[in-house]
Amino acid sequence: MSRLRDRQGGFTLIELLMGIALSSIFALALFSFFYAGVDSARTSESQARAQADGRTAIDRFVRESRQAISPNGGLTPPIIALSPTSVEMYVDPSRDATSKIPRPYKVRYSIVANQLIRDSAAPVGAVAPYSYGSYVRPEVLIEKLANGATAAFSAAAGDGTALPATPNAVQLRDMAQMTIRLIVAQKTGNAASTLELTTDVSLRNAITI
């Protein structure tokens, strides 16, 4: 009878503790493997979103910069103002190749609170010179920029000479190329990282003097 009771007695305390320890180690390894997979997926998603947002913003900027045009036959340059954090220009996206009289909007790209924002102002009046109200309909193109002291916008003259960070009226007339440089924040695992996107755009309707 004693042998039968011994066989039915179950686990000893030491065996139970060893089982718990081994189960904990297995569970920890399984959790680590699962967390690594989730973390990798989040990293890929963050990088893909940052690259997609950056490319979309740059493509739009390039398209509108190439459409920048003087609103009054060359008396006023296509680019209104430029600084390291903003650029304003006259853009007439509806103008076809046969139209001789542009009626452009004012379009502004600016960095505000680490966001790239685009807004515009509609022309008022039937003929030039047009007047313009305040900028409206702000669109957030990129939510997390990390440019810091790095200029997002810069320009060069027709001969390739770099223009000052904030060109004056005469230098704006000589502008032939703009550069946009965006440093987009993203995640690599738990660490913050950045993705840099840059491109040059030639102004098709630049005024030559």
URGIPE-V480302 format. One record per residue. N is the residue number from 1. NEAR is the number of other ideal C-beta (glycine too) atoms within 8 Angstrom. Layout:
<<N & NEAR> <N & NEAR>>
//
This chain:
<<1 & 4> <2 & 5> <3 & 6> <4 & 7> <5 & 8> <6 & 7> <7 & 6> <8 & 6> <9 & 5> <10 & 3> <11 & 6> <12 & 5> <13 & 6> <14 & 6> <15 & 8> <16 & 9> <17 & 8> <18 & 8> <19 & 9> <20 & 8> <21 & 8> <22 & 8> <23 & 8> <24 & 8> <25 & 8> <26 & 8> <27 & 8> <28 & 8> <29 & 8> <30 & 8> <31 & 8> <32 & 8> <33 & 8> <34 & 8> <35 & 8> <36 & 8> <37 & 8> <38 & 8> <39 & 10> <40 & 8> <41 & 8> <42 & 9> <43 & 11> <44 & 8> <45 & 8> <46 & 11> <47 & 12> <48 & 8> <49 & 9> <50 & 13> <51 & 11> <52 & 8> <53 & 12> <54 & 13> <55 & 9> <56 & 9> <57 & 12> <58 & 12> <59 & 8> <60 & 10> <61 & 11> <62 & 11> <63 & 8> <64 & 12> <65 & 11> <66 & 10> <67 & 12> <68 & 14> <69 & 12> <70 & 13> <71 & 12> <72 & 8> <73 & 5> <74 & 6> <75 & 5> <76 & 7> <77 & 11> <78 & 11> <79 & 14> <80 & 8> <81 & 9> <82 & 15> <83 & 9> <84 & 8> <85 & 9> <86 & 11> <87 & 12> <88 & 10> <89 & 13> <90 & 15> <91 & 13> <92 & 11> <93 & 7> <94 & 4> <95 & 10> <96 & 5> <97 & 3> <98 & 4> <99 & 7> <100 & 3> <101 & 6> <102 & 10> <103 & 8> <104 & 12> <105 & 11> <106 & 14> <107 & 12> <108 & 13> <109 & 11> <110 & 10> <111 & 11> <112 & 5> <113 & 3> <114 & 8> <115 & 12> <116 & 13> <117 & 12> <118 & 11> <119 & 12> <120 & 12> <121 & 12> <122 & 7> <123 & 12> <124 & 7> <125 & 8> <126 & 2> <127 & 5> <128 & 8> <129 & 6> <130 & 10> <131 & 7> <132 & 8> <133 & 7> <134 & 4> <135 & 8> <136 & 8> <137 & 5> <138 & 8> <139 & 7> <140 & 8> <141 & 12> <142 & 12> <143 & 5> <144 & 10> <145 & 13> <146 & 9> <147 & 13> <148 & 5> <149 & 3> <150 & 7> <151 & 9> <152 & 12> <153 & 15> <154 & 12> <155 & 13> <156 & 12> <157 & 12> <158 & 7> <159 & 4> <160 & 6> <161 & 6> <162 & 6> <163 & 12> <164 & 6> <165 & 6> <166 & 8> <167 & 9> <168 & 7> <169 & 6> <170 & 6> <171 & 11> <172 & 13> <173 & 9> <174 & 11> <175 & 17> <176 & 9> <177 & 11> <178 & 15> <179 & 12> <180 & 12> <181 & 13> <182 & 15> <183 & 12> <184 & 16> <185 & 11> <186 & 13> <187 & 11> <188 & 9> <189 & 6> <190 & 4> <191 & 6> <192 & 7> <193 & 8> <194 & 9> <195 & 11> <196 & 8> <197 & 11> <198 & 8> <199 & 8> <200 & 7> <201 & 12> <202 & 8> <203 & 14> <204 & 7> <205 & 9> <206 & 11> <207 & 10> <208 & 4> <209 & 4>>
//
